[in-house]
Amino acid sequence: QVQLVESGGGLVQAGGSLRLSCAASGRIFNSNVMGWFRQAPGKGREFVAAITWSGSLSDYADSVKGRFTISRDIAGITVYLQMNSLKPEDTAVYYCAVNYAPAISRLSVPSSYDDWGQGTQVTVSS
């Protein structure tokens, strides 16, 4: 089991940028997938981005394509989410998660992920 700790959230004006970090304790394998999800008040958990630990594949929600970038630091066992051109509708609690046995067709499905961090709040003001 891997423990995940997110950081980097905060309050930013529309058009601004933030970089979220997710530090993992434990072993991550090349076949595993790291994902970012978000949940706004009164809404379900929404897929944002995912990346294989090998770095061979990444995927994004349509709503963030071209604005967000997911990456990972193998040595630091950390996954990042660089968020640019932020919009008020990006306001949510952002969670990272790990999928130990991913099916490519289910990278965007929250229930396919095994362990989750506690979340970090991102608030974008207009």
Backbone bond lengths (Angstrom), bond angles and torsions (degrees), N, CA, C in turn:
res aa  C-N    CA-C-N  psi(-1)  N-CA   C-N-CA  omega(-1)  CA-C   N-CA-C  phi
1 Q - - - 1.461 - - 1.526 108.47 -
2 V 1.316 115.29 140.14 1.457 122.26 -179.30 1.524 108.86 -110.10
3 Q 1.316 116.46 137.30 1.465 120.85 173.24 1.510 109.18 -98.57
4 L 1.318 116.42 136.52 1.460 122.58 -175.35 1.527 109.50 -121.67
5 V 1.320 116.46 134.42 1.459 121.56 179.46 1.530 108.95 -129.89
6 E 1.332 116.06 116.68 1.457 121.11 179.13 1.527 110.44 -89.47
7 S 1.320 115.20 153.26 1.462 121.75 174.07 1.519 108.43 -155.32
8 G 1.326 115.38 168.71 1.456 120.11 174.89 1.510 115.33 103.35
9 G 1.317 117.54 -3.86 1.454 119.09 178.11 1.516 111.42 -71.41
10 G 1.330 115.76 171.51 1.456 120.33 178.91 1.502 111.76 165.98
11 L 1.319 114.73 -165.89 1.461 122.88 179.65 1.520 108.83 -104.70
12 V 1.320 116.09 129.69 1.458 120.80 -178.78 1.521 108.74 -142.99
13 Q 1.310 116.43 151.78 1.465 120.00 176.95 1.525 110.61 -79.89
14 A 1.304 115.32 155.13 1.462 120.39 176.36 1.531 109.86 -54.47
15 G 1.333 115.24 137.46 1.456 121.03 -176.38 1.512 114.03 91.79
16 G 1.317 116.38 -11.01 1.454 121.24 -178.87 1.513 112.57 -83.67
17 S 1.338 114.96 -174.80 1.466 121.88 -176.14 1.515 110.66 -133.01
18 L 1.312 114.66 152.61 1.460 123.25 171.49 1.518 108.15 -144.09
19 R 1.324 116.09 152.88 1.458 120.47 172.11 1.517 108.89 -123.15
20 L 1.315 115.20 118.46 1.450 121.22 177.18 1.523 109.39 -91.55
21 S 1.314 115.15 145.34 1.463 121.72 176.33 1.518 109.39 -121.80
22 C 1.309 115.52 149.48 1.459 121.59 175.84 1.527 106.77 -136.06
23 A 1.318 115.28 106.65 1.461 120.86 -179.40 1.521 109.66 -91.45
24 A 1.311 115.65 130.81 1.463 121.18 -178.32 1.518 110.37 -108.91
25 S 1.322 115.62 135.07 1.460 120.21 171.87 1.512 107.03 -108.37
26 G 1.316 116.23 125.79 1.442 120.28 -175.10 1.513 110.03 119.14
27 R 1.291 115.31 -178.29 1.455 120.86 -172.46 1.522 110.47 -93.77
28 I 1.322 115.43 128.79 1.460 122.15 173.28 1.520 107.27 -112.04
29 F 1.304 117.11 132.63 1.461 122.11 -177.86 1.520 110.50 -106.02
30 N 1.320 115.07 157.21 1.462 120.55 -177.50 1.520 112.44 -57.23
31 S 1.308 116.99 -28.16 1.462 119.87 -178.71 1.529 112.84 -80.99
32 N 1.331 116.19 -10.77 1.464 118.73 -178.77 1.526 110.44 -79.05
33 V 1.312 114.81 160.23 1.462 121.56 178.04 1.522 109.02 -122.04
34 M 1.312 115.48 136.07 1.465 121.96 173.77 1.522 108.17 -106.59
35 G 1.312 116.12 133.96 1.448 119.88 -178.79 1.514 112.48 -128.06
36 W 1.312 115.36 154.89 1.466 123.20 170.50 1.521 107.80 -115.07
37 F 1.309 115.19 134.08 1.459 122.94 176.30 1.525 108.20 -130.09
38 R 1.313 116.66 164.95 1.463 120.16 176.09 1.518 109.59 -142.59
39 Q 1.318 113.73 155.17 1.459 120.28 179.33 1.510 109.52 -140.38
40 A 1.320 115.04 116.83 1.460 121.69 176.35 1.524 109.12 -89.80
41 P 1.321 117.55 158.76 1.471 119.72 -179.44 1.514 111.98 -56.40
42 G 1.327 116.20 130.02 1.457 121.30 177.12 1.516 114.61 78.47
43 K 1.328 116.94 5.47 1.469 120.41 -178.49 1.521 110.53 -122.30
44 G 1.309 115.30 164.49 1.455 120.99 177.83 1.517 111.54 -78.86
45 R 1.327 114.92 170.15 1.460 120.44 179.49 1.526 108.74 -73.74
46 E 1.328 115.57 130.38 1.463 122.42 -171.68 1.523 110.61 -116.95
47 F 1.322 116.18 136.17 1.459 121.54 176.67 1.520 110.24 -67.28
48 V 1.332 115.89 138.62 1.461 121.56 176.40 1.535 110.17 -115.50
49 A 1.322 116.59 -55.85 1.469 120.52 -176.53 1.509 109.35 -162.36
50 A 1.327 115.35 158.68 1.466 121.14 177.13 1.514 109.17 -148.57
51 I 1.329 115.46 154.17 1.463 121.12 178.45 1.514 108.62 -147.68
52 T 1.334 115.56 139.34 1.452 118.69 172.41 1.526 108.31 -72.71
53 W 1.320 117.20 146.82 1.459 118.78 -178.43 1.530 110.81 -62.98
54 S 1.317 117.93 -27.18 1.458 121.12 175.68 1.520 111.78 -69.64
55 G 1.320 116.65 -18.52 1.455 121.06 -179.17 1.510 113.83 84.02
56 S 1.323 116.35 5.14 1.458 119.18 -174.47 1.517 113.14 -78.13
57 L 1.325 117.18 -18.68 1.463 120.00 -175.50 1.521 109.50 -144.17
58 S 1.317 115.74 136.21 1.452 120.63 171.30 1.521 108.37 -138.08
59 D 1.307 115.10 157.23 1.458 120.44 -177.68 1.518 108.60 -146.91
60 Y 1.320 115.97 150.76 1.452 121.71 -177.22 1.520 110.56 -136.23
61 A 1.312 115.16 149.74 1.454 119.73 168.17 1.527 108.81 -67.95
62 D 1.317 116.03 147.75 1.464 120.08 -179.00 1.524 111.14 -58.11
63 S 1.314 116.66 -33.46 1.462 120.81 -175.28 1.527 113.12 -68.72
64 V 1.328 117.89 -16.04 1.463 119.89 -177.27 1.526 112.79 -119.12
65 K 1.315 117.95 -4.35 1.464 120.79 -179.08 1.527 110.71 -58.17
66 G 1.318 114.94 134.45 1.458 119.80 -179.73 1.511 113.64 85.95
67 R 1.341 117.84 -12.10 1.466 121.28 179.78 1.532 112.01 -115.42
68 F 1.319 116.71 -34.81 1.465 121.75 -177.53 1.519 109.89 -109.81
69 T 1.333 115.47 148.36 1.461 121.41 176.59 1.518 109.33 -135.24
70 I 1.317 115.81 127.94 1.458 121.18 176.37 1.525 108.50 -99.79
71 S 1.323 115.65 140.42 1.465 120.44 178.16 1.519 108.51 -150.50
72 R 1.340 114.92 170.18 1.472 117.51 178.32 1.511 109.84 -142.23
73 D 1.315 114.40 151.12 1.456 123.49 176.59 1.517 106.50 -113.16
74 I 1.310 115.81 107.00 1.463 119.65 -174.35 1.529 111.26 -64.40
75 A 1.315 116.61 -44.90 1.465 119.78 -176.83 1.519 111.20 -63.67
76 G 1.349 115.82 -39.38 1.452 120.03 -178.73 1.510 114.01 -87.59
77 I 1.323 116.41 -2.59 1.473 123.20 -176.97 1.523 109.49 47.23
78 T 1.330 114.18 54.43 1.460 121.01 -176.64 1.521 109.00 -134.13
79 V 1.306 115.92 140.47 1.456 120.95 173.25 1.525 107.90 -114.86
80 Y 1.317 115.52 141.91 1.460 121.64 -175.70 1.531 110.38 -118.25
81 L 1.307 114.42 155.84 1.457 121.39 169.84 1.527 107.32 -132.65
82 Q 1.312 115.58 104.97 1.472 121.25 176.13 1.519 107.53 -85.70
83 M 1.322 116.01 121.53 1.456 121.41 -176.64 1.519 109.24 -117.40
84 N 1.321 116.27 115.99 1.455 122.41 178.90 1.523 110.14 -115.43
85 S 1.302 115.91 164.62 1.469 122.17 178.72 1.521 111.36 48.66
86 L 1.300 115.28 49.26 1.463 119.76 -175.31 1.522 111.88 -65.96
87 K 1.328 114.45 146.74 1.452 122.63 -179.05 1.531 108.83 -121.31
88 P 1.326 117.05 156.97 1.468 118.72 177.60 1.527 112.88 -55.51
89 E 1.321 117.22 -32.90 1.467 119.99 -179.94 1.524 113.11 -71.77
90 D 1.328 118.09 -5.68 1.464 121.28 172.96 1.527 111.92 -82.46
91 T 1.315 116.70 -5.96 1.465 120.60 179.76 1.522 110.88 -62.24
92 A 1.318 116.17 125.14 1.467 121.62 -176.89 1.523 108.84 -178.87
93 V 1.320 114.88 170.93 1.462 120.52 165.29 1.524 106.86 -87.82
94 Y 1.315 115.58 128.19 1.463 121.35 -177.75 1.529 109.49 -103.16
95 Y 1.324 115.12 131.76 1.454 122.21 -178.19 1.534 110.15 -120.89
96 C 1.307 116.56 142.98 1.457 118.77 167.49 1.520 108.46 -106.45
97 A 1.309 115.02 156.74 1.456 121.26 -174.96 1.521 109.36 -151.70
98 V 1.326 115.61 158.38 1.455 121.51 178.41 1.522 109.49 -123.12
99 N 1.319 114.10 138.32 1.466 122.54 178.59 1.520 106.84 -117.02
100 Y 1.344 116.37 115.21 1.459 119.89 -173.92 1.530 113.57 -82.06
101 A 1.304 117.00 -22.93 1.467 120.22 -178.23 1.518 108.80 -136.91
102 P 1.309 116.78 68.58 1.461 119.68 -170.80 1.514 114.14 -72.48
103 A 1.312 114.23 143.85 1.454 122.22 165.78 1.521 105.95 -106.37
104 I 1.311 115.91 126.46 1.453 119.95 -173.65 1.519 111.54 -54.35
105 S 1.311 117.01 -34.52 1.462 120.83 -177.87 1.521 112.31 -72.55
106 R 1.331 118.22 -10.04 1.461 120.89 -174.68 1.521 112.52 -119.96
107 L 1.310 118.48 19.95 1.468 120.99 -178.85 1.517 112.12 -62.53
108 S 1.318 117.34 -26.90 1.456 120.67 -177.26 1.531 113.07 -92.85
109 V 1.310 117.56 4.40 1.467 121.47 -174.96 1.530 109.73 -98.51
110 P 1.333 117.55 115.79 1.471 119.17 -177.17 1.521 113.93 -56.73
111 S 1.315 117.90 -37.74 1.465 120.70 -175.92 1.523 112.84 -68.39
112 S 1.324 118.24 -12.16 1.453 120.22 179.14 1.530 112.34 -85.31
113 Y 1.336 117.02 -4.55 1.460 121.64 -179.74 1.519 109.69 -95.86
114 D 1.329 114.55 147.12 1.454 119.93 -169.08 1.522 114.61 -98.80
115 D 1.301 117.42 -43.28 1.463 121.10 -178.38 1.530 109.18 -128.03
116 W 1.344 114.43 145.91 1.458 121.01 -174.21 1.525 110.62 -130.74
117 G 1.329 114.55 151.42 1.448 119.77 170.01 1.514 110.94 -83.21
118 Q 1.325 115.81 -178.30 1.461 120.90 -175.59 1.529 112.45 -87.03
119 G 1.316 117.42 -13.06 1.450 121.70 177.04 1.516 113.28 96.10
120 T 1.324 115.56 154.30 1.461 122.44 175.18 1.527 108.26 -137.52
121 Q 1.328 115.93 136.08 1.458 121.22 -174.73 1.527 110.79 -81.85
122 V 1.328 114.92 132.02 1.465 122.13 172.35 1.522 107.38 -120.27
123 T 1.323 115.95 124.40 1.455 121.43 179.06 1.514 108.72 -124.69
124 V 1.336 115.94 124.11 1.456 121.87 -179.51 1.523 107.91 -113.45
125 S 1.309 115.91 118.80 1.465 120.71 -178.47 1.528 109.81 -93.46
126 S 1.324 115.02 147.95 1.474 119.47 -178.86 1.513 111.59 -89.58
